[in-house]
Amino acid sequence: MAKQMNGESKLLTLLQNMRPELQDGEFVFCSLEPAVASELGLLPIGQFLEEEGLTLILAKDEAEANHLDFTFPCRKITLKVHSSLEAIGLLAVVTEKLAEHGISVNAISAYFHDHLFVPSDKAEDAMRVLGDVVEQSLRS
C-alpha cells in the first residue's frame, strides 16, 4: 500500500524544489478498445478511459512490437517534488514557460509527482527551460 502523505502546495516552494528529471526511453500515445488492450497484455505507464476508447501511454518499442498505431513520440520529464493534487499554479507556470519556447507538453498529475510528456526532439530544450524556471524561483 502506498504511503499516504499530503504533498507540497505552496507554488514558490514547488518551483524551487521541482527537480525535473528526464526519464529514459521514448513513449507514445495510442487509443484502443479496452478489450483489445487487455488481450494484448500491454504495460502502459499511463491510461485514461474516454468515450472514444482507452488512451494508453506506452514505450514506443512496445507499441511498435505490437504493430499499434500511435502518435506523439515523446520523452517523460518527472518533476521530483511531491506536489499536492490540490496545488495551484505549478503546471500553469511550467506549461506557460514551455509554450513560450515553442515546446508542446502533455502533463499528467499522479499521486506523488507531475509528469511532462514533451516531443522527443525538444526534451533537452525543455530541461533547460525547466532549469531556468527553478533558477528564477530561487531568486524570488
C-alpha positions in Angstrom: 0.0 0.0 0.0 1.3 3.4 -1.0 2.1 5.7 1.9 -0.5 8.4 2.5 1.0 11.9 2.7 0.0 15.3 1.6 2.2 16.9 -0.9 3.5 20.5 -1.1 1.0 23.1 -2.2 3.0 26.4 -1.9 3.8 27.5 -5.5 7.2 29.1 -4.8 8.3 26.0 -2.8 7.1 23.7 -5.6 9.0 25.7 -8.3 12.2 25.9 -6.2 12.2 22.2 -5.5 10.7 20.6 -8.6 13.9 18.9 -9.6 13.0 18.0 -13.2 14.4 14.6 -14.2 14.4 13.3 -17.8 13.4 9.7 -17.8 15.0 7.0 -20.0 13.1 5.8 -23.1 10.7 7.2 -25.6 6.9 7.0 -25.2 3.9 7.3 -27.5 0.2 7.7 -27.2 -2.3 5.1 -28.5 -6.0 4.6 -28.4 -7.5 1.2 -28.4 -10.7 -0.6 -27.4 -10.3 -1.7 -23.8 -10.8 -5.4 -24.7 -8.1 -5.2 -27.3 -5.6 -3.6 -24.9 -6.5 -6.3 -22.3 -5.9 -9.1 -24.8 -2.5 -7.7 -25.8 -1.3 -7.7 -22.2 0.3 -4.2 -22.7 2.2 -2.5 -20.0 1.2 1.2 -20.2 2.8 3.8 -17.9 -0.5 5.7 -18.1 -4.0 5.2 -19.3 -7.3 7.0 -19.4 -10.7 5.8 -20.5 -12.5 8.2 -22.8 -15.8 7.7 -24.7 -13.8 7.1 -27.9 -11.5 4.4 -26.4 -8.7 3.7 -24.0 -5.8 6.1 -24.3 -2.5 4.4 -23.4 0.9 5.9 -22.9 3.3 3.1 -23.9 7.0 2.7 -24.5 7.5 3.3 -28.2 9.2 -0.1 -28.6 6.2 -1.9 -27.1 3.8 0.0 -29.4 5.9 -0.9 -32.5 6.3 -4.6 -31.4 2.5 -4.9 -31.2 2.0 -3.0 -34.6 -0.1 -0.3 -33.0 -0.9 3.0 -34.5 0.5 5.7 -32.3 1.2 9.4 -32.2 3.4 11.9 -30.3 6.8 10.3 -29.8 7.8 11.9 -26.6 10.1 11.8 -23.6 8.9 11.9 -20.0 10.1 14.5 -17.5 9.2 13.9 -13.9 9.0 16.8 -11.5 10.5 15.1 -8.5 8.9 17.4 -5.9 5.9 15.7 -4.1 3.2 18.1 -5.2 -0.3 18.1 -3.7 -3.1 17.2 -6.0 -4.7 20.4 -4.8 -1.6 22.7 -5.5 -2.5 25.7 -7.6 -0.3 27.1 -10.4 2.7 24.7 -10.8 1.6 23.2 -14.1 0.3 26.6 -15.3 3.8 28.2 -14.8 5.6 25.2 -16.3 3.4 24.8 -19.3 3.4 28.6 -20.0 7.3 28.7 -19.9 7.5 25.7 -22.2 4.9 27.3 -24.6 7.0 30.5 -24.7 9.8 28.3 -26.1 7.6 26.5 -28.6 7.5 23.2 -26.7 4.2 21.4 -26.5 3.6 19.4 -23.4 1.1 16.8 -22.2 1.0 17.0 -18.4 -0.2 14.2 -16.1 -0.5 14.6 -12.3 -0.1 11.4 -10.3 -0.3 11.0 -6.6 3.3 12.0 -5.8 4.6 13.8 -8.9 3.7 15.6 -12.1 4.9 14.1 -15.3 5.5 16.1 -18.5 5.5 14.4 -21.9 7.4 16.6 -24.4 8.3 15.9 -28.1 11.4 13.7 -28.2 13.4 16.3 -30.2 12.6 19.0 -27.7 13.4 17.1 -24.5 16.8 18.7 -23.9 15.4 22.2 -24.6 12.5 21.5 -22.1 15.0 20.5 -19.5 16.9 23.8 -20.0 13.7 25.8 -19.7 12.7 24.0 -16.5 16.1 24.6 -15.1 15.7 28.3 -15.8 12.3 28.2 -14.0 14.0 26.7 -10.9 16.8 29.3 -11.0 14.4 32.2 -11.4 12.2 30.9 -8.5 15.3 30.7 -6.2 16.0 34.4 -6.8 12.4 35.3 -5.8 
